[in-house]
Amino acid sequence: MRQEAVQIEIIINAPGHGIGLWMLGAFVLTFLVTRMVTRLIRAGRGPFRNVEVGGTHVHHQVYGILAMVVAGAIEFTYRPGSPGAQILAVLFGAGAALTLDEFALWLHLKDVYWAREGRKSVDAAFLAGGVGLLLVAGFNPFSDTGAGTADHLVFAGLLLVNMVLCVGAILKGKTAMGVIGLLVPFVALVACLRLAKPSSPWARWRYPPDSRKAERAQRRYPPDRRTRLDALKDMVGGTPHH
């Protein structure tokens, strides 16, 4: 029993993965609590209300940006040890959750929190959480273990190819696979080989309006397409209004 406790303590206090675990935990918890509060506000239930200063609605991304700025400034300036590093990781993770929860607002420069466009905020949070899990698990494609010059050249070539594949996946509208592909080599290859989404830059450049590929893309990704992941997003983030 004591040996298991020691192993858990080593993981939590590990220089890289331990800090990442604190940050990821704070991110997930803050995002879930924030979505619960905003849904209660939307339903007019509970004591929670929108914060206004001088008639201006203060969005919670403001607190998130301030939290990340403070955490980053203290970390870069003082480089605190334990438990200061864990506290800053929690502060940064919570700030990132508050900020990404309104990703659609700073993308569209208007309040679309409950609109269909606002679903991009939930997408961004899910993607950030997935990347956080990979980082905590130790995925690091940029770690070159080669000893010789030839090994370094091969590593650099593979890294360059993987970067090109990630860019290709993003251009095809597969942003999640493109970003995850940065950490898990050649995951983006699957997205590059598949049909592009009709709204993606690749489809606009490579699929003429009346072409066979354009028709296939529209059938594969219709505007009202729903997946199991969409149902999960509705459950966590609330159903957007049309």
Secondary structure, DSSP 8 states (H G I E B T S, - for coil): -HHHHHHHHHHHT-TTHHHHHHHHHHHHHHHHHHHHHHHHHHHT-SS----EETTEE--HHHHHHHHHHHHHHHHHHH---TTHHHHHHHHHHHHHHHHHTTHHHHHHTS--TTBGGGHHHHHHHHHHHHHHHHHHHT--TT-----SHHHHHHHHHHHHHHHHHHHHHHHTT-HHHHHHHHHSTTTHHHHHHS---TTSHHHHHHS-TTSHHHHHHHHHS-TT---HHHHHHHHHH---B-
